[in-house]
Amino acid sequence: MSTPVHPETYYGPSFGALLEQDPQIAELLVTELDRQRAGLQLIASENQTSPAVLAALGSTLSNKYAEGYPDARYYGGCVEVDKVEKLALARATELFGADHANVQPHSGASANQAVYGAFASPGDTILAMSLDHGGHLTHGFKVSFSGKWFNAVHYGVDADTENIDYDQVEALAREHRPKIILAGGSAIPRLIDFARFRAIADEVGAIFWVDAAHFIGLVAGGVIPSPVPHADVVSFTTHKVLRGPRGGAIVCREEHAKKIDRAVFPMMQGGPLMHAVAAKAVNFAECMTPAYRSYAQQVLDNAAALAAGLDARGIRPITGGTDTHLSLHDLRGVGVSGRDAEARCDAAGIVLNKNAIPFDPAKPNIASGIRVGSPSVTTQGMGVPQMEVVADLIHRAVTQGDGDPEHAVAREVRAQVTELMTAHPAYPEPSAG
Ligand SMILES: *Cc1c(COP(=O)(O)O)cnc(C)c1O
């Protein structure tokens, strides 16, 4: 184990005890932190949460059973965790300007399961974005419960603009009269026209649900429009741009509050993870600070600069750019597959993922694109000048590497990655005194 970071800072004061009792796991915690600090983390759905959030996650709140909701639990001894959950709920409704919040979903997928549970029955029709155009597995994809239990109809993007085809959404809604219309996804670089979706949902009498898992952090930071005033219900994850603990949450209109709460518990989940609920509360408070607002703006600026930098090097951004924290790039211009690009970047210390692009001629496990995001590098304090360097490093690794970490280009790029990571460390060692 060689790490310059004080483990106590990131694993809590009990790290010494863990090291003694279970060195195998203790060492893996450290080597994973080393990995996060060594490579350029460009996976759009990842971020680096704060030591305060990590402290709440590592707390004895994990011991407490608290099935139910504050002041209405199935177990005794909930007086302290009730206060925790009330704080989390108050902060969530304030942060998002929502009537009602539920902070118990264990993950984004669990939150989505609850929304289905609240508003649909098996066999009902739902209308959502197709996975291969940027949607999500839980939006009615065949291998997911959502595709097995519901009749999912999918819209996609327009072939010319590569942006959501709203006319298609409208036409499919009129034809299929879905119970739920769902907006959101995991590879959508542009803002979504929530008002247009709302109008379509109203016309056909559907529930309008926004899965804001990816971009809710930008909403929290006030740098992109919020879906909350338009949607019946908004589900999201707390660990992406938002930068909280791994988990999920839901906000909704008052008229749906009881339905949503009953769908989370007891319909879909058992006892809540109270340590995660506490960590969500810590994160929501962080999101209300000026520092978080400037972070969110920097995430946008960095994503735009990175997309433009890759574009200038022949790696074209889908839709021509981005309004969010992520961009999706078509690699056909440089003649490299998504799978090879991912492997070549990995060999050079750059962590990103291959991604299907709309109308992709390649199979999903090969793909013609990559997805890059700015949340992690922005947390590390990188700015627009560094994104120019990052674009150059990605281009070199993708076009000149071969996937072998010992290749000269991989070594060169890795050395520059190390320079960037040294100047802008993830989880810097706390300065003495
Ligand atoms: C990440 C994501 C999810 C799932 O979140 P998990 O916490 O991984 O279950 C759901 N929907 C969208 C749009 C996502 O991007």
The ligand as a Gaussian input file, in Angstrom:
#p B3LYP/6-31G(d) Opt

LIG

0 1
 C      -28.069000       6.293000     -13.637000
 C      -29.470000       6.281000     -14.101000
 C      -30.440000       5.473000     -13.481000
 C      -30.111000       4.376000     -12.496000
 O      -29.466000       4.723000     -11.366000
 P      -28.834000       3.547000     -10.453000
 O      -28.536000       4.261000      -9.193000
 O      -27.651000       3.039000     -11.185000
 O      -29.861000       2.498000     -10.284000
 C      -31.759000       5.600000     -13.884000
 N      -32.098000       6.459000     -14.854000
 C      -31.190000       7.213000     -15.513000
 C      -31.638000       8.119000     -16.576000
 C      -29.848000       7.141000     -15.156000
 O      -28.961000       7.886000     -15.819000

